[in-house]
């Protein structure tokens, strides 16, 4: 085992991907009960076989880093103790919003100092916070960090940068590719997840035990298939259906439903399975709410997020 110190913007699912392991393994090894709760500075034990690029040390020579899914230039800069401008200059990048998976980046070495310099604050657009692929608009290109945080002001910059590539990818996959569709989709996600704060139901899930209407027929299914994702997926049958549609074994590995790379795809699948694009196209936010909620609970909150989304994306 080796150790890793958690940095701003890290998530357990992102670290699992970087270290070529699973969220479950990291949780078990480090006795982490809630995969959504890790803190900056926390030291994690990771498998010896990890291949993550080590951050630059003070006075060290330049190193290299391969861009992975979910990376942004600002997040990479923060992780390696440099700035967006320095990375862009070292790699001849004219648009900091456009990096791609598999791209090899030169991480410039630092010359002295305390090694605590941070990238300048960014606000989306050309400021270096765009996702891999450069999504910046409220349309086919997806949305930007600035737009997302305008809709969800309690969402941190780091979390927005972490989640945005997965959100944009899921919206593209589900053809949520017009401002009308994106406004309604993101507004519903904001309400359902507390501005993307909750990717897993707080309750244990025991209340779902024996619920045959959810496909919970085996002992422990209630807790095993509790609600996960920004639009909560609940019950063995629903995990099976979503997994089959997305090509992921969610029935065998239900914990994956809360990982951002899967969670947003599940939300997109749920949206598409209920034909919600057609109601969004018609401007029928009330019917979208009914088909997600089964009623109109939290309507005032949903409408508040919808108005924000219209202001940000319209």
C-alpha positions in Angstrom: 0.0 0.0 0.0 1.0 3.6 -0.6 -0.6 6.8 0.7 -2.2 9.7 -1.1 -3.2 13.1 0.5 -6.6 14.3 -0.7 -6.6 17.6 -2.6 -9.3 20.2 -3.3 -11.6 18.9 -6.0 -10.9 15.2 -5.3 -13.7 12.7 -5.1 -13.4 9.0 -4.1 -14.7 7.9 -7.5 -12.2 10.1 -9.3 -9.4 8.7 -7.2 -10.5 5.2 -7.8 -10.4 5.8 -11.5 -7.0 7.4 -11.3 -5.5 4.6 -9.1 -7.1 1.8 -11.2 -9.1 0.5 -8.3 -12.7 0.7 -7.2 -14.6 3.0 -4.8 -15.5 0.0 -2.7 -11.9 -1.0 -2.3 -10.8 2.5 -1.3 -13.7 2.7 1.2 -12.9 -0.7 2.7 -9.2 0.0 2.9 -9.6 3.4 4.5 -12.8 2.6 6.6 -14.8 5.2 4.8 -18.5 4.8 5.5 -19.8 7.5 3.2 -17.9 7.7 -0.2 -19.2 11.3 -0.6 -17.4 12.5 2.5 -13.6 12.8 2.2 -11.7 15.9 3.3 -8.8 17.9 2.0 -5.6 16.7 3.6 -7.0 13.3 4.5 -4.4 10.5 3.9 -5.7 7.5 2.0 -4.1 4.1 1.6 -4.1 3.1 -2.1 -3.0 0.0 -4.0 0.7 -0.4 -4.8 -0.1 -0.7 -8.5 -1.5 2.8 -8.9 -0.3 4.8 -11.9 -1.3 8.4 -10.9 1.1 11.1 -11.8 2.8 12.5 -8.7 2.4 16.3 -8.2 5.4 18.5 -8.8 7.7 19.2 -5.9 9.2 22.6 -5.2 12.2 23.1 -7.4 11.6 19.9 -9.4 11.9 19.4 -13.1 8.9 19.3 -15.4 6.9 16.1 -15.3 4.1 14.7 -17.5 0.4 13.9 -17.0 -2.1 12.1 -19.2 -5.6 13.8 -19.2 -8.3 11.5 -17.9 -12.1 11.7 -18.2 -13.4 14.4 -15.9 -10.2 16.5 -15.8 -10.1 20.2 -16.3 -7.0 22.3 -16.8 -7.8 24.3 -13.6 -8.2 21.0 -11.6 -5.0 19.6 -13.0 -3.2 22.9 -12.1 -4.4 22.8 -8.5 -3.5 19.2 -8.2 0.1 19.8 -9.3 0.6 23.1 -7.5 0.8 25.3 -10.7 -1.5 27.7 -12.5 -3.8 27.4 -15.6 -1.6 30.0 -17.3 1.6 28.1 -16.7 0.1 24.8 -18.0 -1.4 26.5 -21.0 2.0 28.1 -21.8 4.0 24.9 -21.3 1.7 22.9 -23.6 1.0 25.6 -26.2 -2.7 25.5 -25.3 -4.6 28.5 -26.8 -8.0 27.7 -25.3 -7.8 26.4 -21.7 -11.3 25.0 -22.0 -10.2 22.5 -24.7 -8.2 19.5 -23.5 -9.0 15.9 -24.4 -8.8 12.5 -22.8 -5.4 10.9 -23.5 -3.7 14.2 -24.1 -0.1 14.3 -22.7 0.6 17.5 -20.7 3.9 18.8 -19.5 3.6 19.8 -15.9 6.1 22.7 -15.4 8.5 22.4 -12.4 8.4 25.1 -9.7 11.4 27.1 -8.8 11.5 27.6 -5.0 8.8 29.1 -2.9 6.6 27.2 -0.5 4.8 25.3 -3.2 1.4 26.5 -2.2 0.5 28.7 -5.1 -3.0 28.2 -6.4 -4.6 28.8 -9.8 -6.4 32.1 -10.1 -10.2 32.0 -9.6 -12.1 31.2 -12.7 -15.6 31.9 -13.9 -16.1 29.6 -16.9 -16.1 30.7 -20.5 -12.4 31.4 -21.4 -11.3 31.3 -17.8 -10.1 27.7 -17.7 -13.0 25.9 -16.0 -14.6 24.3 -19.0 -14.9 20.5 -19.2 -12.9 18.1 -21.4 -14.1 18.9 -24.9 -14.7 22.5 -24.1 -18.5 22.6 -23.3 -19.4 26.2 -22.7 -22.9 26.9 -23.9 -26.5 26.0 -22.9 -27.1 23.9 -26.0 -25.5 20.9 -27.8 -22.1 21.9 -26.3 -23.4 21.5 -22.8 -23.2 24.0 -20.0 -20.3 25.7 -18.3 -19.1 25.7 -14.7 -20.3 29.3 -14.3 -23.7 28.5 -15.6 -24.0 25.5 -13.4 -23.1 27.5 -10.3 -25.5 30.3 -11.2 -28.3 27.7 -11.0 -26.8 26.0 -7.9 -25.0 28.7 -5.9 -24.2 26.4 -3.0 -22.3 24.0 -5.3 -18.5 24.6 -4.8 -16.2 25.4 -7.7 -14.3 22.2 -7.1 -17.4 20.1 -7.1 -18.8 21.9 -10.2 -15.6 21.2 -12.1 -15.6 17.5 -10.9 -19.2 16.9 -11.9 -19.5 19.0 -15.1 -17.9 16.7 -17.6 -20.1 13.8 -16.4 -23.2 16.0 -16.5 -22.5 17.2 -20.0 -21.8 13.7 -21.2 -25.0 12.4 -19.8 -27.1 15.2 -21.3 -25.5 14.6 -24.7 -26.2 10.8 -24.4 -29.9 11.5 -23.4 -30.3 14.2 -26.1 -30.9 16.8 -23.5 -29.3 19.2 -26.0 -31.4 22.4 -26.1 -31.7 25.1 -23.5 -35.4 24.2 -22.8 -34.4 20.5 -22.1 -31.3 21.4 -20.1 -33.1 24.1 -18.0 -35.7 21.6 -16.8 -33.3 18.7 -16.4 -30.8 20.6 -14.3 -33.6 22.3 -12.3 -35.0 18.9 -11.3 -31.5 17.6 -10.4 -30.8 20.6 -8.3 -34.0 20.0 -6.2 -33.7 16.2 -6.0 -30.1 16.2 -4.9 -29.8 19.4 -2.8 -27.7 21.1 -5.5 -25.7 17.9 -6.1 -24.9 17.6 -2.4 -26.5 14.1 -2.0 -25.6 11.3 -4.4 -26.9 8.7 -1.9 -30.0 8.5 0.2 -29.3 9.4 3.8 -31.6 6.8 5.2 -30.3 3.2 5.4 -32.8 1.8 2.8 -34.2 -0.7 5.3 -37.7 0.8 4.6 -37.5 -0.8 1.1 -36.9 -4.3 2.4 -39.4 -6.8 0.9 -40.8 -4.3 -1.6 -41.6 -6.6 -4.4 -42.9 -3.7 -6.5 -39.2 -2.5 -6.5 -37.9 -6.0 -7.2 -36.5 -6.4 -3.7 -37.0 -10.1 -3.3 -33.8 -11.1 -1.6 -32.8 -10.5 2.1 -30.9 -7.2 2.3 -32.1 -5.8 -1.0 -33.6 -2.8 0.8 -30.3 -1.5 2.0 -28.4 -2.9 -1.0 -30.5 -1.0 -3.6 -31.3 2.2 -1.6 -31.7 5.4 -3.5 -28.5 6.7 -5.3 -27.8 9.3 -7.9 -29.0 12.9 -8.4 -32.4 11.5 -9.4 -32.5 8.6 -6.9 -32.5 5.1 -8.4 -34.2 2.7 -5.9 -34.9 -1.0 -5.9 -33.2 -4.1 -7.5 -35.5 -4.0 -10.5 -34.7 -0.4 -11.3 -30.9 -1.0 -10.8 -31.2 -4.0 -13.2 -33.1 -1.9 -15.8 -30.8 1.0 -15.7 -27.7 -1.2 -15.8 -29.0 -3.1 -18.8 -29.7 0.2 -20.7 -26.3 1.7 -19.9 -24.2 -1.5 -20.2 -23.1 -1.5 -16.5 -23.6 -4.2 -13.9 -25.5 -2.1 -11.4 -27.4 -5.1 -10.0 -24.1 -6.7 -9.1 -22.4 -3.4 -8.1 -25.1 -1.1 -6.9 -22.6 1.3 -5.2 -21.5 2.4 -8.7 -24.9 4.3 -9.0 -23.6 7.1 -6.8 -20.3 7.6 -8.7 -20.6 10.8 -10.9 -19.5 9.0 -14.1 -22.5 6.6 -13.6 -24.9 8.7 -11.6 -25.5 11.4 -14.2 -26.0 8.8 -16.9 -28.6 7.1 -14.8 -30.4 10.4 -14.4 -30.3 10.8 -18.2 -31.6 7.3 -18.7 -34.4 8.0 -16.3 -35.3 11.2 -18.1 -35.3 9.5 -21.5 -37.2 6.4 -20.2 -40.1 8.7 -19.3 -40.0 10.7 -22.6 -39.4 13.9 -20.7 -37.7 15.7 -23.6 -41.1 15.9 -25.3 -42.6 17.7 -22.2 -39.6 20.0 -21.9 -40.0 20.9 -25.6 -43.6 21.8 -24.9 -42.6 23.9 -21.9 -44.6 21.7 -19.5 -42.5 21.8 -16.4 -45.4 20.7 -14.2 -45.8 17.5 -16.1 -42.0 16.9 -16.0 -42.2 17.3 -12.2 -45.2 14.9 -11.9 -43.4 12.2 -13.9 -40.3 12.4 -11.8 -41.9 12.9 -8.4 -45.2 11.1 -8.9 -46.8 14.3 -7.7 -45.8 17.9 -7.1 -43.8 17.8 -3.9 -41.3 20.6 -3.5 -42.9 22.5 -6.5 -41.8 25.9 -5.2 -38.2 24.8 -4.9 -38.2 23.2 -8.3 -39.7 26.3 -9.9 -37.1 28.5 -8.2 -34.3 26.4 -9.8 -36.1 26.4 -13.1 -36.2 30.2 -13.1 -32.5 30.3 -12.3 -31.8 27.8 -15.1 -33.7 29.9 -17.5 -31.7 32.9 -16.5 -28.4 31.1 -16.9 -29.1 29.1 -20.1 -31.9 30.9 -21.9 
